[in-house]
Amino acid sequence: MTSFAKRSDQKELIDDLNCDGDELRQTLRELKTINKLLGGNYVTTNGINQLLNHATSNKISIADMGCGGGDMIRVMHDWSQKKKLKASFAGIDANPNTIAVAAANLGDLLNVHFEALDVFDPAFQQQQVDIVTCTLFTHHFTDEELIRMFRSFKEKAKIGMVINDLHRHPLAFYSIKLLTRLFSKSRLVINDAPVSVTRGFRKKEIEDILSKAGWEEYRISWHWAFRWQVVGFK
């Protein structure tokens, strides 16, 4: 029986950096649909909007960590265009195969570049950006790794960070398990979607990680469907 008392340490299939080909592309397409239908896009753009109150210019740079197929960069790009912002984006993912898919998907955008880079690589710190974003990325890591990661985000971001990730809850787990079994054509999505919920967070866990990582000013809010929005201010 699945326990929700603490975060699971079960790895997801998509964490395999050798994942490639049609299976990877099908998985990324389905993740894009899931994120859009379950309201995940708004959680990220709303968080960026909060950080813009601390910006001194309408020109901003955003690093999207674990960018996957580039879907959230496309969302942020379109949103920034409507806001009349001059935004540039860096898509960062440890899987070079995923970066190749993202680069192909966003080939029409001139203000985006991609890097196949591990977030713990020292090279990650070399160039600052205004805002760091993560959508459905942080749950892939242990608490200890997240403390290190959030410390590095604090160094890299000039304005702050936006985290958009999962609330660990039985209803979220059983709902996504049923939906993916009924509609998904991806072996990875069927396996990983419920696992990702068990790796999600309770609010107190996020607060503890942020505190240990040195973030003093932040907001945590809950959004449908079972999403946490974390906005960290420098």
Backbone as CSV, one residue per row, in Angstrom:
resi,resn,N_x,N_y,N_z,CA_x,CA_y,CA_z,C_x,C_y,C_z
1,MET,0.845,-1.202,0.000,0.000,0.000,0.000,0.885,1.259,0.000
2,THR,0.521,2.237,-0.813,1.307,3.450,-0.918,1.180,4.302,0.334
3,SER,2.318,4.767,0.828,2.335,5.643,2.002,2.610,7.067,1.558
4,PHE,1.912,8.010,2.182,2.089,9.425,1.855,2.683,10.198,3.027
5,ALA,3.148,9.480,4.032,3.668,10.127,5.241,4.945,10.900,4.974
6,LYS,5.774,10.399,4.072,7.011,11.099,3.740,7.297,10.932,2.257
7,ARG,8.225,11.707,1.743,8.561,11.677,0.336,9.168,10.330,-0.053
8,SER,8.726,9.801,-1.189,9.287,8.564,-1.714,10.661,8.838,-2.312
9,ASP,11.521,7.823,-2.278,12.823,7.929,-2.943,12.874,7.074,-4.204
10,GLN,11.710,6.604,-4.667,11.657,5.792,-5.887,11.999,6.648,-7.102
11,LYS,12.905,6.157,-7.917,13.307,6.880,-9.112,12.248,6.749,-10.212
12,GLU,12.179,7.769,-11.063,11.293,7.734,-12.212,12.063,7.259,-13.439
13,LEU,11.357,6.628,-14.365,12.009,6.106,-15.567,12.624,7.222,-16.404
14,ILE,11.997,8.392,-16.403,12.499,9.481,-17.237,13.788,10.079,-16.674
15,ASP,14.169,9.685,-15.446,15.439,10.141,-14.885,16.643,9.494,-15.568
16,ASP,16.397,8.473,-16.372,17.465,7.831,-17.141,17.920,8.778,-18.247
17,LEU,19.146,9.260,-18.163,19.636,10.241,-19.126,19.875,9.659,-20.513
18,ASN,19.734,8.344,-20.643,19.838,7.704,-21.957,18.485,7.606,-22.653
19,CYS,17.448,8.060,-21.984,16.106,8.030,-22.568,16.096,8.854,-23.853
20,ASP,15.565,8.275,-24.944,15.659,8.937,-26.245,14.605,8.367,-27.181
21,GLY,14.545,8.897,-28.382,13.727,8.339,-29.448,12.245,8.646,-29.328
22,ASP,11.452,7.812,-30.000,10.007,8.022,-30.056,9.378,7.983,-28.671
23,GLU,9.902,7.122,-27.799,9.332,7.020,-26.456,9.510,8.334,-25.699
24,LEU,10.676,8.949,-25.797,10.909,10.227,-25.141,9.993,11.302,-25.710
25,ARG,9.869,11.364,-27.033,9.040,12.402,-27.646,7.570,12.228,-27.276
26,GLN,7.085,10.973,-27.239,5.703,10.728,-26.840,5.481,11.141,-25.386
27,THR,6.441,10.821,-24.534,6.345,11.184,-23.120,6.297,12.693,-22.935
28,LEU,7.166,13.417,-23.630,7.197,14.877,-23.507,5.911,15.509,-24.024
29,ARG,5.332,14.936,-25.094,4.055,15.457,-25.608,2.946,15.282,-24.574
30,GLU,2.912,14.121,-23.947,1.866,13.871,-22.954,2.050,14.727,-21.707
31,LEU,3.290,14.933,-21.287,3.547,15.793,-20.127,3.108,17.234,-20.408
32,LYS,3.289,17.688,-21.636,2.829,19.016,-22.029,1.312,19.126,-21.870
33,THR,0.593,18.106,-22.324,-0.866,18.114,-22.228,-1.323,18.080,-20.777
34,ILE,-0.705,17.215,-19.979,-1.077,17.097,-18.562,-0.875,18.429,-17.851
35,ASN,0.269,19.058,-18.084,0.574,20.322,-17.411,-0.415,21.412,-17.798
36,LYS,-0.791,21.435,-19.069,-1.727,22.456,-19.544,-3.129,22.224,-18.984
37,LEU,-3.605,20.989,-19.026,-4.970,20.695,-18.594,-5.152,20.829,-17.087
38,LEU,-4.090,20.568,-16.320,-4.205,20.609,-14.863,-3.738,21.938,-14.270
39,GLY,-3.633,22.956,-15.098,-3.417,24.309,-14.594,-2.001,24.667,-14.228
40,GLY,-1.035,23.848,-14.616,0.333,24.083,-14.187,0.992,25.305,-14.803
41,ASN,0.562,25.702,-16.001,1.203,26.826,-16.671,1.026,28.131,-15.896
42,TYR,-0.173,28.359,-15.400,-0.471,29.596,-14.675,0.377,29.721,-13.414
43,VAL,0.644,28.602,-12.758,1.412,28.642,-11.513,2.778,29.291,-11.755
44,THR,3.397,28.968,-12.858,4.716,29.525,-13.168,4.641,30.985,-13.597
45,THR,3.763,31.321,-14.536,3.698,32.705,-15.026,3.234,33.657,-13.932
46,ASN,2.323,33.220,-13.076,1.887,34.050,-11.957,3.041,34.328,-10.996
47,GLY,3.884,33.309,-10.777,5.046,33.495,-9.911,6.026,34.499,-10.486
48,ILE,6.272,34.418,-11.795,7.155,35.394,-12.441,6.584,36.800,-12.287
49,ASN,5.280,36.926,-12.447,4.633,38.228,-12.329,4.869,38.847,-10.949
50,GLN,4.851,38.004,-9.912,5.132,38.504,-8.565,6.560,39.031,-8.458
51,LEU,7.491,38.332,-9.086,8.894,38.765,-9.024,9.144,40.046,-9.805
52,LEU,8.320,40.320,-10.810,8.528,41.512,-11.632,8.340,42.795,-10.836
53,ASN,7.649,42.713,-9.699,7.511,43.882,-8.835,8.860,44.308,-8.267
54,HIS,9.846,43.385,-8.297,11.182,43.675,-7.798,12.160,43.982,-8.936
55,ALA,11.664,43.981,-10.162,12.530,44.232,-11.314,12.655,45.730,-11.567
56,THR,13.781,46.150,-12.074,14.014,47.564,-12.370,13.954,47.860,-13.864
57,SER,13.669,46.825,-14.646,13.637,46.989,-16.102,12.624,46.013,-16.683
58,ASN,12.152,46.301,-17.900,11.257,45.359,-18.573,12.043,44.332,-19.382
59,LYS,13.365,44.346,-19.217,14.227,43.364,-19.867,14.664,42.341,-18.826
60,ILE,14.273,41.075,-19.018,14.569,40.051,-18.028,15.140,38.801,-18.697
61,SER,15.955,38.085,-17.931,16.492,36.800,-18.395,16.012,35.708,-17.450
62,ILE,15.608,34.581,-18.021,15.032,33.483,-17.245,15.736,32.179,-17.613
63,ALA,16.187,31.450,-16.604,16.737,30.110,-16.807,15.694,29.101,-16.351
64,ASP,15.259,28.257,-17.270,14.256,27.237,-16.964,14.961,25.909,-16.755
65,MET,14.990,25.463,-15.496,15.703,24.248,-15.131,14.848,23.009,-15.397
66,GLY,15.483,21.961,-15.940,14.724,20.764,-16.291,13.682,21.100,-17.329
67,CYS,14.116,21.772,-18.388,13.182,22.379,-19.344,12.396,21.369,-20.166
68,GLY,12.802,20.089,-20.154,12.064,19.088,-20.907,11.984,19.455,-22.381
69,GLY,10.790,19.332,-22.941,10.610,19.635,-24.358,10.482,21.109,-24.677
70,GLY,10.670,21.969,-23.683,10.616,23.413,-23.908,9.231,24.010,-23.814
71,ASP,8.255,23.226,-23.351,6.862,23.696,-23.330,6.679,24.926,-22.445
72,MET,7.284,24.908,-21.253,7.095,26.047,-20.356,7.812,27.279,-20.876
73,ILE,8.918,27.087,-21.584,9.583,28.252,-22.189,8.663,28.886,-23.226
74,ARG,7.988,28.069,-24.011,7.031,28.597,-24.991,5.925,29.380,-24.284
75,VAL,5.404,28.826,-23.188,4.360,29.502,-22.414,4.873,30.832,-21.878
76,MET,6.076,30.813,-21.280,6.640,32.044,-20.712,6.945,33.063,-21.793
77,HIS,7.417,32.600,-22.952,7.692,33.499,-24.071,6.416,34.204,-24.512
78,ASP,5.343,33.431,-24.745,4.082,34.025,-25.206,3.514,34.980,-24.163
79,TRP,3.633,34.584,-22.891,3.146,35.427,-21.798,3.938,36.732,-21.736
80,SER,5.247,36.659,-21.879,6.084,37.861,-21.807,5.807,38.796,-22.981
81,GLN,5.475,38.223,-24.144,5.130,39.048,-25.295,3.874,39.877,-25.015
82,LYS,2.886,39.231,-24.381,1.645,39.944,-24.043,1.905,41.025,-22.998
83,LYS,2.882,40.780,-22.121,3.227,41.752,-21.075,4.191,42.829,-21.589
84,LYS,4.574,42.720,-22.874,5.526,43.659,-23.491,6.870,43.669,-22.757
85,LEU,7.300,42.469,-22.366,8.600,42.310,-21.730,9.625,41.885,-22.776
86,LYS,10.851,42.333,-22.600,11.948,41.874,-23.437,12.631,40.732,-22.687
87,ALA,12.166,39.539,-22.948,12.635,38.374,-22.190,13.529,37.480,-23.026
88,SER,14.570,36.958,-22.381,15.416,35.940,-22.998,15.415,34.712,-22.090
89,PHE,15.633,33.545,-22.685,15.470,32.299,-21.948,16.641,31.354,-22.181
90,ALA,17.003,30.658,-21.114,17.956,29.559,-21.206,17.232,28.292,-20.783
91,GLY,17.180,27.313,-21.659,16.601,26.019,-21.329,17.705,25.074,-20.900
92,ILE,17.619,24.568,-19.676,18.684,23.728,-19.127,18.128,22.374,-18.717
93,ASP,18.762,21.316,-19.209,18.342,19.959,-18.877,19.580,19.055,-18.939
94,ALA,19.634,18.081,-18.047,20.808,17.203,-17.992,20.833,16.189,-19.131
95,ASN,19.679,15.925,-19.743,19.594,14.933,-20.812,19.787,15.615,-22.169
96,PRO,20.888,15.369,-22.862,21.112,16.023,-24.159,20.067,15.635,-25.200
97,ASN,19.480,14.458,-25.058,18.425,14.050,-25.988,17.182,14.913,-25.800
98,THR,16.872,15.240,-24.567,15.744,16.121,-24.280,16.019,17.528,-24.798
99,ILE,17.239,17.996,-24.615,17.611,19.318,-25.120,17.442,19.383,-26.638
100,ALA,17.776,18.305,-27.328,17.627,18.268,-28.789,16.157,18.402,-29.185
101,VAL,15.267,17.737,-28.446,13.829,17.844,-28.716,13.361,19.272,-28.473
102,ALA,13.791,19.862,-27.348,13.384,21.229,-27.015,13.859,22.218,-28.072
103,ALA,15.095,22.062,-28.513,15.648,22.967,-29.528,14.858,22.879,-30.834
104,ALA,14.424,21.673,-31.181,13.612,21.494,-32.390,12.227,22.109,-32.211
105,ASN,11.647,21.925,-31.033,10.300,22.450,-30.761,10.261,23.974,-30.775
106,LEU,11.360,24.602,-30.339,11.377,26.063,-30.205,12.311,26.717,-31.218
107,GLY,12.517,26.047,-32.325,13.431,26.553,-33.339,13.025,27.891,-33.929
108,ASP,11.766,28.283,-33.774,11.293,29.553,-34.328,11.552,30.733,-33.396
109,LEU,11.991,30.459,-32.169,12.226,31.530,-31.205,13.695,31.926,-31.202
110,LEU,13.957,33.223,-31.340,15.326,33.711,-31.434,15.924,34.082,-30.082
111,ASN,15.086,34.184,-29.060,15.542,34.651,-27.752,15.732,33.501,-26.762
112,VAL,16.019,32.313,-27.291,16.169,31.126,-26.453,17.461,30.404,-26.814
113,HIS,18.198,29.975,-25.812,19.318,29.064,-26.064,19.242,27.911,-25.071
114,PHE,19.886,26.819,-25.404,19.772,25.601,-24.609,21.148,25.107,-24.178
115,GLU,21.147,24.470,-22.996,22.377,23.885,-22.477,22.072,22.517,-21.875
116,ALA,22.826,21.500,-22.295,22.742,20.182,-21.658,23.681,20.223,-20.463
117,LEU,23.120,20.483,-19.294,23.941,20.789,-18.126,23.286,20.260,-16.861
118,ASP,24.079,19.622,-16.022,23.618,19.184,-14.704,23.591,20.394,-13.780
119,VAL,22.519,20.534,-13.019,22.367,21.687,-12.139,23.470,21.769,-11.090
120,PHE,24.120,20.630,-10.793,25.192,20.626,-9.807,26.568,20.846,-10.434
121,ASP,26.594,21.019,-11.742,27.847,21.309,-12.430,28.298,22.730,-12.076
122,PRO,29.571,22.929,-11.708,30.056,24.282,-11.387,29.810,25.294,-12.506
123,ALA,29.714,24.821,-13.734,29.474,25.726,-14.864,28.119,26.411,-14.761
124,PHE,27.200,25.781,-14.020,25.865,26.357,-13.860,25.920,27.734,-13.211
125,GLN,26.894,27.960,-12.342,26.985,29.206,-11.598,27.644,30.341,-12.369
126,GLN,28.210,30.045,-13.518,29.087,31.019,-14.170,28.373,32.248,-14.706
127,GLN,27.127,32.110,-15.083,26.413,33.257,-15.649,25.105,33.477,-14.900
128,GLN,24.938,34.676,-14.341,23.719,34.982,-13.602,22.559,35.271,-14.555
129,VAL,21.353,35.047,-14.049,20.130,35.416,-14.744,19.240,36.152,-13.748
130,ASP,18.179,36.765,-14.232,17.270,37.460,-13.320,16.425,36.486,-12.511
131,ILE,15.873,35.476,-13.200,14.920,34.574,-12.562,15.244,33.129,-12.939
132,VAL,15.163,32.244,-11.963,15.267,30.800,-12.200,13.886,30.192,-12.025
133,THR,13.459,29.367,-12.977,12.172,28.680,-12.863,12.358,27.170,-12.926
134,CYS,11.480,26.464,-12.233,11.444,24.997,-12.274,9.981,24.575,-12.293
135,THR,9.595,23.797,-13.262,8.235,23.268,-13.333,8.302,21.747,-13.355
136,LEU,7.745,21.124,-12.318,7.749,19.660,-12.185,9.169,19.108,-12.294
137,PHE,10.096,19.782,-11.644,11.504,19.406,-11.701,12.052,19.031,-10.330
138,THR,11.721,19.816,-9.324,12.374,19.645,-8.027,12.022,18.336,-7.334
139,HIS,10.872,17.759,-7.652,10.498,16.510,-6.963,11.396,15.335,-7.367
140,HIS,12.193,15.507,-8.394,13.103,14.443,-8.828,14.307,14.296,-7.895
141,PHE,14.462,15.204,-6.936,15.663,15.243,-6.107,15.347,14.989,-4.637
142,THR,16.358,14.520,-3.916,16.219,14.318,-2.478,16.238,15.679,-1.771
143,ASP,15.836,15.686,-0.506,15.854,16.930,0.261,17.263,17.516,0.320
144,GLU,18.250,16.656,0.533,19.635,17.123,0.643,20.097,17.747,-0.681
145,GLU,19.728,17.127,-1.797,20.077,17.683,-3.102,19.372,19.018,-3.333
146,LEU,18.124,19.115,-2.879,17.371,20.350,-3.074,17.963,21.504,-2.267
147,ILE,18.470,21.215,-1.084,19.124,22.258,-0.291,20.304,22.833,-1.077
148,ARG,21.121,21.955,-1.647,22.247,22.400,-2.478,21.749,23.160,-3.711
149,MET,20.704,22.656,-4.324,20.179,23.262,-5.538,19.629,24.660,-5.268
150,PHE,18.845,24.796,-4.203,18.259,26.101,-3.897,19.326,27.110,-3.487
151,ARG,20.394,26.635,-2.869,21.521,27.527,-2.578,22.135,28.046,-3.878
152,SER,22.277,27.144,-4.855,22.858,27.556,-6.134,21.922,28.510,-6.870
153,PHE,20.596,28.302,-6.752,19.638,29.219,-7.371,19.762,30.611,-6.747
154,LYS,20.001,30.647,-5.444,20.126,31.929,-4.744,21.338,32.704,-5.261
155,GLU,22.379,31.969,-5.612,23.571,32.611,-6.165,23.359,33.036,-7.618
156,LYS,22.623,32.229,-8.369,22.486,32.476,-9.812,21.449,33.556,-10.132
157,ALA,20.367,33.613,-9.353,19.257,34.514,-9.672,19.464,35.901,-9.065
158,LYS,19.276,36.929,-9.866,19.395,38.300,-9.368,18.112,38.751,-8.675
159,ILE,16.967,38.284,-9.147,15.677,38.714,-8.600,15.044,37.639,-7.730
160,GLY,15.047,36.387,-8.214,14.443,35.324,-7.418,14.167,34.079,-8.230
161,MET,13.377,33.183,-7.646,13.071,31.912,-8.297,11.586,31.592,-8.180
162,VAL,11.107,30.789,-9.122,9.731,30.292,-9.094,9.767,28.774,-9.203
163,ILE,9.227,28.106,-8.192,9.135,26.648,-8.192,7.670,26.256,-8.344
164,ASN,7.392,25.378,-9.271,6.043,24.884,-9.539,6.120,23.361,-9.456
165,ASP,5.595,22.806,-8.367,5.727,21.353,-8.219,4.560,20.755,-7.446
166,LEU,4.639,19.468,-7.187,3.478,18.681,-6.785,3.243,18.625,-5.280
167,HIS,1.966,18.641,-4.923,1.512,18.401,-3.555,1.277,16.897,-3.398
168,ARG,1.972,16.285,-2.470,1.827,14.845,-2.221,0.500,14.600,-1.490
169,HIS,-0.437,13.975,-2.204,-1.788,13.799,-1.657,-2.415,12.549,-2.277
170,PRO,-3.136,11.751,-1.490,-3.738,10.517,-2.030,-4.665,10.755,-3.217
171,LEU,-5.472,11.829,-3.173,-6.385,12.086,-4.284,-5.620,12.370,-5.567
172,ALA,-4.533,13.133,-5.470,-3.709,13.407,-6.651,-3.111,12.118,-7.187
173,PHE,-2.649,11.253,-6.283,-2.011,9.999,-6.675,-2.984,9.083,-7.424
174,TYR,-4.125,8.817,-6.836,-5.055,7.858,-7.449,-5.730,8.428,-8.686
175,SER,-5.932,9.739,-8.723,-6.538,10.353,-9.904,-5.612,10.255,-11.112
176,ILE,-4.332,10.635,-10.916,-3.412,10.614,-12.058,-3.087,9.182,-12.456
177,LYS,-3.109,8.269,-11.507,-2.863,6.863,-11.832,-3.969,6.328,-12.741
178,LEU,-5.215,6.672,-12.432,-6.341,6.225,-13.253,-6.328,6.894,-14.626
179,LEU,-6.115,8.203,-14.651,-6.152,8.932,-15.910,-5.069,8.463,-16.881
180,THR,-3.871,8.246,-16.379,-2.785,7.834,-17.269,-2.981,6.405,-17.761
181,ARG,-3.533,5.554,-16.925,-3.803,4.176,-17.374,-4.879,4.144,-18.446
182,LEU,-5.818,5.072,-18.373,-6.898,5.109,-19.351,-6.477,5.747,-20.668
183,PHE,-5.648,6.787,-20.587,-5.425,7.610,-21.769,-3.982,7.660,-22.277
184,SER,-3.021,7.306,-21.461,-1.634,7.457,-21.881,-1.180,6.327,-22.814
185,LYS,-0.328,6.690,-23.752,0.302,5.714,-24.631,1.794,5.559,-24.308
186,SER,2.216,6.238,-23.247,3.624,6.230,-22.874,3.851,5.362,-21.641
187,ARG,4.729,4.405,-21.768,5.113,3.564,-20.628,5.695,4.412,-19.513
188,LEU,6.446,5.432,-19.875,7.071,6.285,-18.880,6.044,7.099,-18.116
189,VAL,5.068,7.647,-18.808,4.046,8.455,-18.142,3.207,7.590,-17.211
190,ILE,2.812,6.403,-17.671,1.997,5.509,-16.841,2.731,5.153,-15.552
191,ASN,4.034,4.928,-15.663,4.816,4.595,-14.464,5.123,5.839,-13.625
192,ASP,5.570,6.905,-14.298,6.158,8.028,-13.574,5.145,8.983,-12.964
193,ALA,3.978,9.129,-13.581,3.027,10.130,-13.081,2.635,9.881,-11.622
194,PRO,2.200,8.656,-11.254,1.896,8.436,-9.835,3.132,8.459,-8.942
195,VAL,4.257,7.986,-9.454,5.499,8.026,-8.663,5.865,9.474,-8.344
196,SER,5.684,10.360,-9.318,6.043,11.759,-9.105,5.230,12.380,-7.972
197,VAL,3.965,11.951,-7.828,3.148,12.468,-6.730,3.716,12.022,-5.382
198,THR,4.155,10.772,-5.303,4.718,10.276,-4.040,6.045,10.955,-3.712
199,ARG,6.686,11.540,-4.708,7.920,12.293,-4.489,7.648,13.780,-4.256
200,GLY,6.364,14.157,-4.305,5.965,15.544,-4.097,6.130,15.989,-2.651
201,PHE,5.531,17.132,-2.318,5.848,17.812,-1.068,4.613,18.140,-0.230
202,ARG,4.848,18.225,1.062,3.958,18.911,1.987,4.572,20.281,2.268
203,LYS,3.748,21.232,2.665,4.223,22.604,2.826,5.381,22.707,3.812
204,LYS,5.284,22.008,4.948,6.329,22.085,5.968,7.675,21.592,5.417
205,GLU,7.641,20.593,4.547,8.873,20.071,3.951,9.549,21.129,3.084
206,ILE,8.734,21.871,2.312,9.284,22.932,1.477,9.904,24.021,2.346
207,GLU,9.204,24.382,3.407,9.708,25.425,4.307,11.049,25.023,4.917
208,ASP,11.165,23.770,5.325,12.417,23.297,5.926,13.567,23.359,4.932
209,ILE,13.306,22.928,3.687,14.341,22.943,2.650,14.782,24.376,2.346
210,LEU,13.824,25.284,2.207,14.143,26.683,1.921,14.968,27.303,3.046
211,SER,14.588,27.011,4.275,15.309,27.559,5.422,16.761,27.078,5.447
212,LYS,16.961,25.791,5.226,18.311,25.231,5.238,19.142,25.725,4.053
213,ALA,18.461,26.118,2.978,19.166,26.624,1.794,19.454,28.123,1.881
214,GLY,18.959,28.766,2.929,19.262,30.175,3.133,18.278,31.156,2.535
215,TRP,17.115,30.672,2.084,16.094,31.585,1.554,15.281,32.125,2.726
216,GLU,15.245,33.440,2.867,14.553,34.064,3.988,13.210,34.661,3.588
217,GLU,13.130,35.180,2.380,11.880,35.797,1.922,11.279,34.964,0.797
218,TYR,10.119,34.408,1.047,9.454,33.585,0.039,7.959,33.507,0.332
219,ARG,7.212,33.084,-0.683,5.779,32.827,-0.540,5.497,31.427,-1.054
220,ILE,4.692,30.687,-0.313,4.258,29.354,-0.742,2.738,29.374,-0.814
221,SER,2.194,29.000,-1.965,0.737,28.960,-2.115,0.323,27.704,-2.868
222,TRP,-0.883,27.250,-2.590,-1.423,26.025,-3.194,-2.327,26.392,-4.363
223,HIS,-2.213,25.647,-5.451,-3.043,25.891,-6.635,-3.585,24.555,-7.148
224,TRP,-4.732,24.615,-7.755,-5.294,23.452,-8.439,-4.488,23.167,-9.702
225,ALA,-4.209,21.899,-10.061,-4.613,20.709,-9.343,-3.406,20.149,-8.575
226,PHE,-3.426,20.346,-7.246,-2.392,19.815,-6.357,-0.999,20.298,-6.729
227,ARG,-0.898,21.624,-6.867,0.390,22.247,-7.173,0.795,23.216,-6.065
228,TRP,2.082,23.211,-5.760,2.663,24.233,-4.909,3.369,25.265,-5.780
229,GLN,3.134,26.508,-5.456,3.886,27.597,-6.072,4.800,28.173,-4.987
230,VAL,6.090,28.183,-5.265,7.057,28.777,-4.353,7.731,29.936,-5.089
231,VAL,7.597,31.125,-4.538,8.246,32.299,-5.112,9.284,32.774,-4.100
232,GLY,10.564,32.674,-4.483,11.645,33.105,-3.612,12.184,34.453,-4.057
233,PHE,12.299,35.384,-3.106,12.744,36.751,-3.406,14.165,36.953,-2.883
234,LYS,15.044,37.497,-3.708,16.407,37.810,-3.273,16.418,39.023,-2.351
